[in-house]
Amino acid sequence: MGIDIARLEDLLLQMSAEGAPGREFCEAISELASTGRFGQLRAVLPGIVFDELWVRYRQDPAAFVAGWRNLAQEMRQGFVQHARQRLTSLMRLQPVGGSGATPAWQEIQLALDGQQNELLRAAFALELIGLVEPAVLRAAHLRECVVAAPSSEEADRYLDEATRCYFFGLFTACAVMCRSVLEEAVRQKLPVALGRLVRTRYRNAATLGNLLHEVNNNLQMTGFDADFPRVANLVNDSGKRAVHQGLLSEDEARDCLQNARGALQLLLRH
């Protein structure tokens, strides 16, 4: 049975609209404010949210009440979109003061986040649904990375994280993790004497570039495949660009991941 991602998104939006908590919340705030019972909100709202609302109410009580009544009418259609804006605001730097006071919809988010978290739950669900189809297309073009010898559990976790970053569009993070995969795998495969020398020379802080320099100078001692340093250096270059020169594109991340996997296969041949 096929999975219709667009239908899943429609169902989620429908479920969210049916159970929209924002409208009832807005109506309650406007009612308490208009009848002089604003203080009762202190018992149900996080302290910082109550303080922000109280300041706004004291500045203009009539406008405060009218604004929340209007929001009550808008929230059934718009609360999921507001939730996604709220999520975006958590992931980006916000200038002090911004373009004015905190939007009323964000006050709703902050208040309800402290209760059942339904708004953030809906926002994350929509965000993750949107990642499914691009991730499927990226995964369809990969094949298993088959190696003859194991490396370490830590290297496996790094590769897992690098691959997930690629699937879900975190391309710069993917390249950084690819570099970490090879750092760990090379450390595990160095001959004991060379590993001791590297730890001493770089004070237990050798980067992938340092490790590849030592491997290249001692290739016969390591027993590594002669093509390994070239492929691994491609990964190192991508990782350095990711850290120092800016965000990577999808193509750059894919190439880096493929090179990392190829380097691991060369390194772990036996």
C-alpha positions as CSV (number, residue, x, y, z in Angstrom):
1,M,0.0,0.0,0.0
2,G,1.4,3.4,-1.0
3,I,1.9,6.2,1.5
4,D,0.5,9.5,0.3
5,I,2.6,12.2,2.0
6,A,0.3,15.0,0.8
7,R,-2.7,13.2,2.4
8,L,-0.8,12.8,5.7
9,E,-0.2,16.5,5.7
10,D,-3.9,17.3,5.0
11,L,-5.0,14.9,7.7
12,L,-2.6,16.6,10.2
13,L,-3.9,20.0,9.3
14,Q,-7.4,18.8,9.7
15,M,-6.7,17.2,13.1
16,S,-4.9,20.4,14.2
17,A,-7.8,22.7,13.2
18,E,-10.4,20.5,14.9
19,G,-8.5,20.6,18.2
20,A,-7.2,24.1,17.9
21,P,-6.5,25.3,21.5
22,G,-5.7,28.9,20.6
23,R,-9.3,30.1,20.0
24,E,-10.6,29.1,23.5
25,F,-7.4,30.5,25.0
26,C,-7.8,33.8,23.3
27,E,-11.5,34.1,24.3
28,A,-10.6,33.3,28.0
29,I,-8.0,36.0,28.1
30,S,-10.2,38.6,26.6
31,E,-13.1,37.7,28.9
32,L,-11.0,37.9,32.1
33,A,-9.3,41.1,31.0
34,S,-12.6,42.8,30.1
35,T,-14.2,41.8,33.4
36,G,-11.4,42.9,35.7
37,R,-10.3,39.4,36.5
38,F,-6.9,39.5,34.7
39,G,-5.1,38.5,37.9
40,Q,-6.6,35.0,37.7
41,L,-4.3,34.3,34.8
42,R,-1.4,34.2,37.1
43,A,-2.3,30.8,38.4
44,V,-2.5,29.2,34.9
45,L,0.3,30.9,32.9
46,P,4.1,30.7,33.2
47,G,5.3,33.7,35.3
48,I,7.2,35.3,32.4
49,V,4.2,35.1,30.1
50,F,1.8,36.6,32.7
51,D,4.2,39.5,33.3
52,E,4.5,40.2,29.5
53,L,0.7,40.2,29.1
54,W,0.2,42.3,32.2
55,V,2.5,45.0,30.9
56,R,0.6,45.0,27.6
57,Y,-2.8,45.1,29.3
58,R,-1.8,48.1,31.5
59,Q,-0.6,50.1,28.5
60,D,-4.0,50.0,26.8
61,P,-6.7,47.8,28.3
62,A,-9.3,48.4,25.6
63,A,-7.0,47.6,22.8
64,F,-5.7,44.5,24.6
65,V,-9.2,43.1,25.0
66,A,-10.2,43.9,21.4
67,G,-6.9,42.4,20.1
68,W,-7.5,39.1,21.9
69,R,-11.1,38.9,20.7
70,N,-10.0,39.3,17.1
71,L,-7.3,36.6,17.6
72,A,-10.0,34.2,18.9
73,Q,-11.7,34.5,15.5
74,E,-8.5,34.0,13.6
75,M,-6.9,31.2,15.5
76,R,-8.9,28.2,14.1
77,Q,-7.6,28.8,10.6
78,G,-4.2,30.2,11.5
79,F,-2.8,28.6,14.7
80,V,-0.8,25.9,12.8
81,Q,0.9,28.6,10.7
82,H,1.6,30.5,13.9
83,A,3.1,27.4,15.4
84,R,5.5,27.0,12.5
85,Q,6.5,30.7,12.8
86,R,7.1,30.1,16.5
87,L,9.3,27.1,15.7
88,T,11.3,29.2,13.2
89,S,11.8,31.9,15.9
90,L,13.4,29.2,18.1
91,M,15.9,28.3,15.5
92,R,17.1,31.7,14.4
93,L,18.7,34.7,16.1
94,Q,16.1,37.3,17.1
95,P,17.2,41.0,17.3
96,V,16.5,42.7,20.6
97,G,13.4,44.8,20.3
98,G,12.8,43.4,16.8
99,S,10.2,45.4,14.8
100,G,8.1,46.1,17.9
101,A,6.4,44.2,20.7
102,T,6.1,40.4,20.8
103,P,3.2,39.5,18.4
104,A,0.1,38.3,20.2
105,W,0.2,34.9,18.4
106,Q,3.6,34.3,19.9
107,E,2.3,35.0,23.4
108,I,-0.2,32.3,22.8
109,Q,2.6,30.0,21.7
110,L,4.6,30.7,24.8
111,A,1.7,30.2,27.1
112,L,0.5,26.9,25.6
113,D,4.1,25.6,25.2
114,G,4.1,25.5,29.0
115,Q,1.0,23.3,29.1
116,Q,0.4,20.4,26.7
117,N,2.8,21.6,23.9
118,E,0.2,20.9,21.2
119,L,1.2,23.8,19.1
120,L,4.9,22.8,19.0
121,R,3.9,19.2,18.4
122,A,1.9,20.2,15.3
123,A,4.7,22.4,14.1
124,F,7.3,19.6,14.4
125,A,5.0,17.1,12.8
126,L,4.5,19.3,9.7
127,E,8.2,20.1,9.6
128,L,9.1,16.4,9.6
129,I,6.5,15.4,7.1
130,G,8.0,17.9,4.7
131,L,11.4,16.2,5.0
132,V,10.1,12.7,4.0
133,E,10.0,13.0,0.2
134,P,13.4,14.7,-0.2
135,A,15.0,12.2,2.2
136,V,13.5,9.3,0.2
137,L,15.0,10.6,-3.0
138,R,18.4,11.0,-1.4
139,A,18.4,7.6,0.2
140,A,17.3,6.0,-3.1
141,H,20.7,7.0,-4.6
142,L,22.8,5.4,-1.8
143,R,23.9,1.8,-1.4
144,E,25.1,0.0,1.7
145,C,28.7,0.8,2.7
146,V,30.1,-2.8,2.8
147,V,33.5,-3.2,4.5
148,A,35.6,-6.3,5.2
149,A,36.8,-5.2,8.7
150,P,35.0,-3.3,11.5
151,S,36.1,0.0,12.8
152,S,34.5,1.1,16.1
153,E,31.1,1.8,17.5
154,E,31.9,5.5,17.6
155,A,32.8,5.6,13.9
156,D,29.5,3.8,13.2
157,R,27.6,6.5,15.1
158,Y,29.4,9.3,13.3
159,L,28.5,7.7,9.9
160,D,24.9,7.3,11.0
161,E,24.7,10.9,12.0
162,A,26.4,12.1,8.8
163,T,24.0,10.1,6.7
164,R,21.0,11.3,8.6
165,C,22.2,14.9,8.2
166,Y,22.4,14.4,4.4
167,F,18.9,12.8,4.3
168,F,17.3,15.6,6.2
169,G,19.0,18.5,4.4
170,L,21.6,19.4,7.0
171,F,24.4,19.5,4.4
172,T,27.0,21.5,6.2
173,A,26.6,19.3,9.3
174,C,26.9,16.2,7.1
175,A,30.4,17.3,5.8
176,V,31.6,18.0,9.4
177,M,30.4,14.6,10.6
178,C,32.0,12.9,7.5
179,R,35.4,14.3,8.6
180,S,34.8,13.0,12.2
181,V,34.0,9.5,10.8
182,L,37.4,9.3,9.1
183,E,39.3,10.8,12.0
184,E,37.9,8.0,14.3
185,A,38.4,5.3,11.7
186,V,42.0,6.3,11.0
187,R,42.9,6.5,14.7
188,Q,41.6,3.0,15.2
189,K,43.6,1.6,12.2
190,L,47.0,3.2,12.9
191,P,49.8,0.8,13.9
192,V,50.5,1.0,17.6
193,A,53.9,2.7,17.2
194,L,52.6,5.3,14.8
195,G,49.5,5.9,16.9
196,R,51.7,6.6,19.9
197,L,53.8,9.0,17.9
198,V,50.7,10.9,16.6
199,R,49.2,11.2,20.1
200,T,52.5,12.7,21.4
201,R,53.2,14.9,18.4
202,Y,49.7,16.4,18.4
203,R,49.0,16.2,22.1
204,N,46.0,13.9,21.6
205,A,44.3,16.5,19.4
206,A,45.2,15.4,15.9
207,T,42.8,16.6,13.2
208,L,42.0,14.5,10.1
209,G,44.5,16.7,8.2
210,N,47.2,15.8,10.7
211,L,46.4,12.1,10.6
212,L,46.4,12.1,6.8
213,H,49.8,13.9,6.8
214,E,51.2,11.1,9.0
215,V,49.6,8.4,7.0
216,N,51.0,9.8,3.7
217,N,54.5,10.0,5.2
218,N,54.3,6.4,6.6
219,L,52.0,4.7,4.0
220,Q,54.1,1.5,3.8
221,M,54.1,1.2,7.6
222,T,50.3,1.6,7.9
223,G,49.5,-0.9,5.2
224,F,46.7,1.4,4.0
225,D,45.5,1.2,0.4
226,A,47.6,3.7,-1.7
227,D,44.5,5.4,-2.9
228,F,43.1,6.1,0.6
229,P,44.9,9.4,1.3
230,R,43.7,11.0,-1.9
231,V,40.0,10.1,-1.3
232,A,40.2,11.0,2.4
233,N,41.7,14.3,1.6
234,L,38.7,15.2,-0.5
235,V,36.6,14.6,2.6
236,N,38.9,16.7,4.7
237,D,38.7,19.6,2.2
238,S,34.9,19.5,2.2
239,G,34.9,19.4,6.0
240,K,37.2,22.4,6.3
241,R,35.0,24.3,3.8
242,A,32.0,23.5,5.9
243,V,33.6,24.8,9.1
244,H,35.5,27.8,7.8
245,Q,34.0,29.0,4.5
246,G,30.2,28.8,4.7
247,L,27.2,26.5,4.0
248,L,27.5,23.6,1.7
249,S,25.2,22.7,-1.1
250,E,23.3,19.4,-1.5
251,D,25.7,18.3,-4.3
252,E,28.8,19.1,-2.1
253,A,27.4,17.2,0.8
254,R,26.5,14.2,-1.3
255,D,30.0,14.1,-2.8
256,C,31.5,14.4,0.6
257,L,29.4,11.6,2.0
258,Q,30.2,9.3,-1.0
259,N,33.9,10.1,-0.6
260,A,33.8,9.3,3.1
261,R,32.1,6.0,2.4
262,G,34.6,5.2,-0.4
263,A,37.5,6.1,2.0
264,L,36.1,3.8,4.6
265,Q,35.9,0.9,2.2
266,L,39.5,1.4,1.2
267,L,40.6,1.7,4.8
268,L,38.7,-1.3,6.1
269,R,39.5,-3.8,3.3
270,H,41.1,-6.1,5.7
